């Protein structure tokens, strides 16, 4: 290609190079989002409200950057706009290098007390990400100002730039979530992102020197808003709202099917962005041939919502016929087969990609509609981006904090189907729009209710009784077979059982039988109540504080306790010593105003998303600091890395079967004494009140192996432990367990 000829995108060779650099900018942005969300979650908490506040803070920063760009971009010459773009990228890189110390060491390490206030959480999270997100919000308008000269070609050119940036973001989400975070940890992953931003910034500086110097005419103030421009701002706001609402619904459905592992969020987000980029590319290529951008925009939005809701409905119908029950519920999630991994990716792609392509198509249409003045190109890109981000933020907060609470996933999908009807009817009423409206209305009627949806996706059989609850914090399902055995599912994975499994009885009772007078006990994670119930077996215990992050778990268990089948659960939920609290257990521990005789985390599967927060060295250190003199920590040990991390913190550790007991002084474990305490009339009566056979638990105590572990001779090797910045066990696909 001759250097003077424009490329197929209409950007010219230099523009193609810069757009390619913008691909790397998008890649690094999603690297940061996946890592910063986790680091800020340490300070704010991992519960749904805190997560929504962090996302809202991130989006607010992007929106402010877009707002600033709408007034700034067109006041610069093309050359200066490119210099400003490069400076933004270099400044983002500089901040990224400092971000682990700021978010982990300062916010979490020094300012954790402020996490008691939701307002303070939002304010400090916003301040923590304001600088980089504001700069990110500036970059597209600045680059558009630098590269786009002709309003008639603006839709295609801006669409091409944004396509590469969005494709980079999608690839960044997938590679960071599936490779980098699990292979290198968050700190190194952030450093990789910073290196990419530095490359982009330096490339922008070099490219800016090749642009001719211009004399900038003073552009009109603002972005030249008229009725048409404001109408499109409203439309992209609504589009941004529904796009995020769909992402939340997709993540909840796919997360349940894939059993809430660390890879699900990156998979859904990455696929959405890749589909969005494909739609952007198509829209950029055909936008100049579109005569009625508004009509096509509305029809595409209606079609996207119909396709998204229809694909989830079809998935619900075909879950059993396609053999997905067998694939996802009968395999070993800890060591998934290639078929399980491929199946998860295939299901996510089938649900997410078609609708996201249609959504991406609409962005170039908005640019075609509003770009009619060469002096306002950057400003109008900024305003459209601002309203789209504002819609994203509103969609995240309203869907995540309100709609899932009020309507559940099925009800939210029904509302989105009706929104598609609204988009269709907003056109002039052609046969195509009437057909889309009819499809949306039919989908809203045919969708199953929440109970039917979650029962099917949890492989419930027709002869089983099912209790389901859902809110913003998650989904809990209890399946009870005709034989009387029940399994509790949290986020799709089996957590515990009723009658209480012996392993949960053992884990809960161990500290209570070892400690001579365990007056105050803290149990993080409730499950079906087996571990907390057994933790109260010692008559000396005056208070058992329990913390559960998923509110529907408590709601399901209370509903089950009130049923004729729930006698075994009523013993725990009817005990006045128990304090059942919904909160982030780790935040509760860090903000604790009292100390405990026994602290214990329930048997939480280490492959579960966010479980690394409860298996890290820093968490164990806080457990140790929150003990009373003579207290002990009881920890389930599912992996050798858990044991190595635990031993790196506690000076004295005793392994009893799959449990670790950490203490400040040597602990004498006498099997005969444990069995004697278990055989007391009070302990026997306590277990029988829940319909349990004391002999089953006694048999386990008789056969467990007891080993006093020697104190490590030095600090553990870095690759043998879990930390906040590198939760190795959570990213189980990236390594074999030691």
Helices and strands as residue ranges (DSSP letters): H 12-44, H 48-72, G 73-75, H 78-100, I 101-108, H 109-110, G 112-116, H 118-147, G 151-153, H 154-175, I 176-180, H 181-184, H 186-210, H 227-257, H 264-286, G 287-289, H 293-318, H 324-329, G 333-335, H 338-370, G 374-376, H 377-398, I 399-403, H 404-406, H 408-425, H 431-446, H 450-457, E 465-471, E 474-480, E 486-490, E 493-498, H 502-514, E 520-524, H 530-535, E 543-548, H 551-561, H 567-573, E 578-582, H 585-590, E 596-601, G 611-614, H 617-625, E 627-636, H 640-649, E 652-656, E 659-663, H 671-678, H 681-688, H 694-703, E 706-709, G 718-720, G 732-734
